[in-house]
Amino acid sequence: MYNGIINVYKEKGYTSHDVVARLRGILKQKKIGHTGTLDPDAEGVLLVCLGNATKVCGLLTDKDKVYEAVIRLGVETDTQDASGKILKEQPADLADPKLKEALLEAADHFTGSYDQVPPMYSALKVNGKKLYELAREGRTVERKARPVTIYSITPVDRPVGKNEASFRVHCSKGTYIRTLCHDMGQRVGCGACMAGLTRVKVGAFSIEDARTLDAIAAKAAEGTFEDMLIPVDRLFLDCPALFTDQDTDKGLYNGNPLKILSMPEQDGEPVMPSEGTRVRVYDSRGVFRALYRYDKEQSVYKSEKMFL
């Protein structure tokens, strides 16, 4: 079984579930999970966890994201993107300096923290039912606004349609970019929807290193897929490393508290642990096995998450 993280380039037309299903077929293993849904019309970085790396799916979901989005002015849809039913149209010409200035002002306005109302066409659940299921039944329910943070909205110079503009958005988890486009359109006054979306970064993982499913399938057929696999411990390089010896390995494998005399290391240098210091624990063979935290009162390291 493969253990690790693969940076997948999700192409248009695939759901995140489709990506996982195809990877299960390519790699012949069931224990696979993705770390954040991308709409079928969106493309870009989708981190997928394999084997024991599925234990960190939640950690990766919490990472900041960077997107390149295309906003289409003058059009509002029921899904807040270009694939939806048009609800309203009105003239909008970005050749007008006033409209262009208003759009930049809207970008500035939404930079920072704001309360965003999730779209009806989303996978969020209300009373156990997904919002998009209710929307398809023609029902609209009240959704609570959720705080999100937009760290930056930067114009991108790229070919787009006449009434469209492209932005790079750096945002917190849980942000709906199509809702941001909708909200910016409301701010400008002519309405807007999202006409394109590419996720270019999740945490430290970028689109330049992402691989398509076909490329992954080719590597798997060659028997060289592991060259693409990102080891789980790469996520925790900011934590000092702690190494057990053969006498301590059994306790580590059982998740027991560890009392180790040697200090953890960061970049080859010893680090004095303090209360709550999180460490990467490797066994006597140098294999990453767990995350532990230091309990200063008892002078032991206690298990936080195992990767056996």
Secondary structure, DSSP 8 states (H G I E B T S, - for coil): ---EEEEEEE-TT--HHHHHHHHHHHHT-S-EEESS---TT-EEEEEEEEGGGGGGHHHHHTS-EEEEEEEEETEEESSSBTTS-EEEE----TTSHHHHHHHHHHHHHHSEEEEE---SSSS-EETTEEHHHHHHTT-------EEEEEEEEEEE-----TTEEEEEEEE-TT--HHHHHHHHHHHHTS-EEEEEEEEEEETTEEGGG-B-HHHHHHHHHHT-GGGG-B-GGGGGTTS-EEE--HHHHHHHHTT--B--SS--EETTEE----TT-EEEEE-TTS-EEEEEEEETTTTEEEEEEE--
